[in-house]
Amino acid sequence: MTTHRDHPVLGRFNSAFFQVMGGYLDRHMRQHKAEVFADLPGTVVELGPGVGANLRYLPPGARLIAIEPNRHMHARLRRAARAHGVDLEVRSIVAEQVDLPDASVDAVISSLVLCSVGDPEAVLREVRRILRPGGRFSFVEHVVAEDGTGTRTAQRLLRRPWAWLFEGCSCERDLAGVIRSAGFGSVDLQPYRIRSPFLPFNTHIAGTAVTASATVPA
């Protein structure tokens, strides 16, 4: 089955869209990204890095394992990684089935990704599986707005064309609730709002979830 990510038109459209609009979107989220992506380790797994909007937040000389199923993003992502001096490994797989060993990484990051995965609960199970005890999942995501708001009305009205155009992206997911109930040892997240012409996109969360530390036998 052809998905949005390998669709000959929509996959290329999203690659070009985020190349052109990446700087604009990042300006709206920069403060929150800088906070939750601070002090990342030398090796990081990123879910859906797209064309590389978050490479600037990695430490110098970092290694990035990129879980990016849209192959139309790959060339732009590789060019951006070279420009930032990041050692890049691209894996063209979905985030529900990450081919990394259990407890093998210290940090996973995502931005504007959990809205478009097929099963966010399954993705977070994979994140917990591959993180070591005490490992961190740092995220910046857009989420469903509160009922009764103009943003929520726009999300309802535009949900079908929005999802069709942006790789299955749902603007109606309670991702704060999904992350809080995913079984992490601790979750610290902050809701915030941006102001952009893309009204369904304007309600966000940013935060970090940490896996439970290993218990020491008595």
C-alpha positions in Angstrom: 0.0 0.0 0.0 1.3 3.4 -0.9 1.4 5.7 2.2 1.9 9.5 2.4 5.6 8.9 3.1 6.2 7.0 -0.1 3.6 8.8 -2.2 5.3 10.2 -5.3 3.7 13.6 -4.8 2.9 14.0 -1.1 6.2 12.7 0.1 8.0 15.2 -2.0 5.6 17.9 -1.1 6.3 17.5 2.6 10.0 17.3 2.1 9.9 20.6 0.1 7.4 22.2 2.5 9.6 21.6 5.6 12.7 22.7 3.8 11.1 26.0 3.0 9.1 26.5 6.2 11.4 24.9 8.7 13.1 28.1 9.8 9.7 29.8 10.2 8.3 27.0 12.3 11.5 26.6 14.3 11.4 30.3 15.3 8.1 29.7 17.0 9.3 26.7 18.9 13.0 27.6 19.4 12.8 28.6 23.1 11.0 25.3 24.0 13.3 23.2 21.9 16.4 24.8 23.4 15.1 23.9 26.9 14.1 20.3 26.3 16.9 19.4 23.9 19.6 20.9 26.2 22.5 18.7 27.3 21.8 15.8 24.9 24.4 13.0 24.9 26.8 12.3 22.0 24.4 9.7 20.4 20.8 10.6 19.9 17.9 8.8 18.2 15.4 11.1 16.5 12.0 10.0 15.4 11.0 11.7 12.1 13.9 14.2 11.8 12.6 15.2 8.4 15.0 17.6 6.7 17.0 18.2 9.8 15.3 21.0 11.8 16.7 19.8 15.1 20.3 19.2 14.1 21.2 22.7 15.5 20.3 21.4 19.0 22.7 18.5 19.0 26.1 18.7 20.6 29.2 19.2 18.3 30.3 16.0 16.7 27.1 14.2 17.7 25.9 11.0 16.1 22.2 10.9 15.1 20.3 7.7 14.4 17.4 9.0 12.2 14.2 7.1 12.1 12.7 8.6 8.9 10.3 6.6 6.8 9.8 9.4 4.2 12.7 8.6 1.7 12.1 12.0 0.0 13.5 13.7 3.1 16.7 11.7 3.1 18.9 13.7 0.7 18.0 17.0 2.4 18.6 15.5 5.8 22.1 14.2 4.8 23.1 17.6 3.4 22.0 19.3 6.6 23.9 16.8 8.7 27.1 17.4 6.8 26.6 21.2 7.2 26.2 20.7 11.0 29.0 18.2 11.4 26.7 15.5 12.6 27.5 11.8 12.0 24.2 10.6 10.5 22.7 7.1 10.2 19.4 7.0 8.4 16.9 4.2 9.0 14.0 4.2 6.6 11.6 2.5 9.1 8.5 3.5 11.0 8.7 4.5 14.6 6.4 1.7 15.7 9.1 -0.8 14.8 12.5 0.6 15.6 15.3 -1.9 14.8 17.5 -1.1 17.8 18.3 -3.4 20.7 16.6 -3.1 24.1 18.1 -0.5 26.5 20.7 0.6 24.0 20.4 4.4 23.9 20.4 7.3 26.4 18.2 9.8 24.5 15.4 9.9 22.0 13.9 13.2 20.6 11.0 14.1 18.5 9.2 17.2 17.2 6.0 17.4 15.3 6.0 13.6 14.8 3.6 11.9 17.3 0.8 13.7 15.5 1.4 11.7 12.3 2.5 8.2 13.4 -0.1 5.5 13.0 0.0 4.4 16.7 1.5 6.8 19.2 1.1 4.4 22.0 3.1 1.8 20.1 5.8 4.4 19.3 6.2 5.3 23.0 6.5 1.6 23.9 9.4 1.4 21.4 10.9 4.5 22.9 10.8 3.0 26.4 12.1 -0.3 25.1 15.3 1.2 23.5 16.0 3.7 26.2 18.4 2.6 29.0 17.2 3.0 32.6 17.2 6.7 33.4 17.2 7.5 29.6 15.2 10.5 28.4 12.7 11.2 25.7 12.5 14.9 24.9 9.7 16.1 22.7 8.0 19.2 21.2 4.6 18.3 19.7 1.4 20.0 18.6 -1.7 18.8 20.3 -5.5 19.1 20.4 -6.8 22.4 21.7 -9.3 22.8 24.5 -13.0 22.3 23.7 -14.9 25.5 23.1 -11.9 27.4 21.6 -11.6 28.7 18.0 -8.5 26.6 17.5 -10.5 23.5 18.5 -13.2 24.4 16.0 -10.6 24.9 13.2 -9.0 21.5 14.1 -12.4 19.8 13.7 -13.2 21.5 10.4 -9.8 21.0 8.8 -8.8 17.6 10.2 -9.4 15.6 6.9 -7.6 17.9 4.5 -4.9 18.6 7.1 -4.2 14.8 7.5 -4.2 14.2 3.8 -1.7 16.9 3.1 0.7 16.5 6.0 1.5 12.8 6.1 -1.5 11.6 8.1 -1.0 14.3 10.7 -3.8 14.5 13.2 -4.4 17.9 14.9 -6.8 16.3 17.4 -4.6 14.1 19.5 -4.3 14.4 23.3 -0.5 13.7 23.2 0.0 15.0 26.7 -2.3 12.3 28.0 -0.7 9.7 25.8 2.8 10.5 27.0 1.7 10.7 30.7 0.1 7.2 30.5 3.0 5.6 28.6 4.7 4.1 31.6 7.7 6.4 32.0 9.2 6.9 35.4 8.6 10.6 35.3 7.1 13.1 32.9 7.6 16.8 32.9 5.8 18.7 30.2 4.5 22.3 29.6 1.6 23.3 27.4 2.1 26.5 25.3 0.7 28.2 22.3 2.2 29.8 19.3 0.5 32.3 17.0 0.8 31.4 13.3 -1.6 31.4 10.3 -1.7 27.6 10.6 -4.4 27.7 13.2 -4.9 23.9 13.8 -1.2 23.8 14.6 -1.0 26.4 17.3 -1.5 24.4 20.5 1.7 22.6 21.7 3.5 20.8 24.5 7.2 20.5 25.2 8.8 18.3 27.8 10.9 15.3 28.8 9.9 11.8 29.9 12.5 9.7 31.8 12.5 5.9 32.1 12.6 4.4 35.5 16.1 3.8 36.9 17.2 0.3 37.4 16.5 -1.1 40.8 19.5 -2.3 42.8 18.9 -5.7 44.5 19.0 -5.6 48.3 
